[in-house]
């Protein structure tokens, strides 16, 4: 007769019985030494983690370009309105000044008009729907990134000397609508030239062409945004000897804006580029 055992009766050698293996430890809530923490090994969310900034600076989580805090996004309306206001202010101011004086005013006044046109265009475009300075890149950035951008601006200015030679050798065109900016005299005029042309105008143009222009086109991807905003920026300076140099500066600043999500590195590069020209001009006069 076979020996029948109750299925619930423990057998020798089973865990918890003499001669058997010890009871397995209860599974801990956290990861044990042989477990993999999925959260730790999973790749970070690209939308929540920023890459290292230019020049080695670490950036905060990357915000979206051209988008306000309430989710409103810059678009074709802001792009078109900004362009129209920019052109109309300059044309209107030019007509008034010529009518009043019988000729174009001096370089400091022309630079002042250009600055007013840029800031007015930005103000009107931003007031339409978005109404958030962060949508045009007004946000803090690591100081070392700004310093790095200044070096880039100087490098682009040096490259521009070669690009001007290439442009003239290919086209034979030596025209430069910005030649009027070199017509000034006196310490006071030189001061306003450097202040307006080296600082105020670059800031206004970066807010307009990168903040509004690039930000409006960013919905179509960084490549389209770079091409459109850079071409518009270069054409706004005219088809002349500085066209290629200005185009290179615009592309570089589009990359900087995409990388840092701040307008300040773009301003630093642009200001350094202009300052180099004014320093050379002042040394030669």
Secondary structure as GFF3:
##gff-version 3
##sequence-region A 1 285
A	DSSP	alpha_helix	38	41	.	.	.	ID=ss1
A	DSSP	three_ten_helix	54	56	.	.	.	ID=ss2
A	DSSP	alpha_helix	76	101	.	.	.	ID=ss3
A	DSSP	alpha_helix	107	128	.	.	.	ID=ss4
A	DSSP	three_ten_helix	133	136	.	.	.	ID=ss5
A	DSSP	alpha_helix	143	171	.	.	.	ID=ss6
A	DSSP	three_ten_helix	177	182	.	.	.	ID=ss7
A	DSSP	alpha_helix	187	192	.	.	.	ID=ss8
A	DSSP	pi_helix	193	200	.	.	.	ID=ss9
A	DSSP	alpha_helix	201	205	.	.	.	ID=ss10
A	DSSP	pi_helix	206	214	.	.	.	ID=ss11
A	DSSP	alpha_helix	215	217	.	.	.	ID=ss12
A	DSSP	three_ten_helix	218	220	.	.	.	ID=ss13
A	DSSP	alpha_helix	222	236	.	.	.	ID=ss14
A	DSSP	alpha_helix	243	260	.	.	.	ID=ss15
A	DSSP	alpha_helix	264	284	.	.	.	ID=ss16
###
